[in-house]
């Protein structure tokens, strides 16, 4: 893993069109992921701080169709 700084920001990319509505992301991290009336998830914040990273990585890992990715904005490294 690239040397991370406490002030690093991360960008979430979410392919909502291919979301199947499993709801795992919202179940794991309800602070940033919510289910909408159409049965698909919605992300509240796409730019997150280091303190929010682990919860969002957990949400991405829980997604059964891998439509969530996260990268470090400073380094460009894709984390998931």
C-alpha positions as CSV (number, residue, x, y, z in Angstrom):
1,X,0.0,0.0,0.0
2,X,1.2,3.5,-0.8
3,X,2.2,5.7,2.2
4,X,-1.0,7.4,3.3
5,X,-1.4,10.6,5.1
6,X,-4.0,11.4,7.7
7,X,-5.4,14.2,5.5
8,X,-5.7,12.0,2.4
9,X,-9.0,12.1,0.6
10,X,-10.5,9.1,-1.2
11,X,-12.9,9.0,-4.1
12,X,-15.8,6.5,-4.4
13,X,-16.9,5.5,-7.8
14,X,-20.3,3.7,-7.9
15,X,-21.8,2.1,-11.0
16,X,-25.4,2.5,-10.0
17,X,-26.7,1.2,-13.3
18,X,-25.3,-2.2,-12.6
19,X,-26.4,-2.3,-8.9
20,X,-28.7,-5.3,-8.2
21,X,-30.1,-3.8,-5.0
22,X,-28.7,-6.4,-2.6
23,X,-28.4,-3.6,0.1
24,X,-25.2,-5.0,1.5
25,X,-23.4,-1.6,1.3
26,X,-26.2,0.1,3.2
27,X,-26.3,-2.7,5.8
28,X,-22.6,-2.4,6.4
29,X,-22.3,1.4,6.2
30,X,-25.6,3.1,6.7
31,X,-23.9,6.4,7.3
32,X,-22.8,6.8,3.6
33,X,-25.0,4.2,1.7
34,X,-28.8,4.3,1.6
35,X,-31.4,2.3,-0.2
36,X,-33.7,4.3,-2.5
37,X,-37.3,3.7,-3.5
38,X,-36.2,2.1,-6.8
39,X,-34.5,-0.7,-4.8
40,X,-31.0,0.4,-5.6
41,X,-28.4,1.9,-3.3
42,X,-27.3,5.5,-3.3
43,X,-24.0,6.9,-2.0
44,X,-24.3,10.1,0.0
45,X,-20.6,11.3,-0.2
46,X,-18.2,10.3,-3.0
47,X,-15.3,12.1,-1.5
48,X,-14.3,10.8,1.9
49,X,-11.6,11.3,4.5
50,X,-9.2,8.7,6.0
51,X,-11.5,8.3,9.0
52,X,-14.4,7.2,6.8
53,X,-12.3,4.9,4.6
54,X,-12.5,1.6,6.4
55,X,-16.3,1.7,6.7
56,X,-16.6,2.4,2.9
57,X,-14.1,-0.3,2.1
58,X,-16.2,-2.7,4.0
59,X,-19.3,-1.6,2.1
60,X,-17.4,-2.1,-1.2
61,X,-16.2,-5.5,-0.2
62,X,-19.8,-6.5,0.8
63,X,-21.2,-5.7,-2.7
64,X,-21.9,-8.9,-4.5
65,X,-21.5,-7.4,-7.9
66,X,-18.4,-5.2,-7.3
67,X,-19.9,-1.9,-8.5
68,X,-18.1,0.2,-5.9
69,X,-14.5,1.2,-6.2
70,X,-12.4,3.5,-4.1
71,X,-9.1,5.3,-4.9
72,X,-6.7,7.6,-3.1
73,X,-7.2,11.1,-4.7
74,X,-3.6,12.1,-3.9
75,X,-1.8,9.0,-5.3
76,X,-4.3,7.7,-7.7
77,X,-4.0,4.2,-6.1
78,X,-7.1,2.1,-6.5
79,X,-7.8,0.4,-3.1
80,X,-10.8,-1.7,-4.3
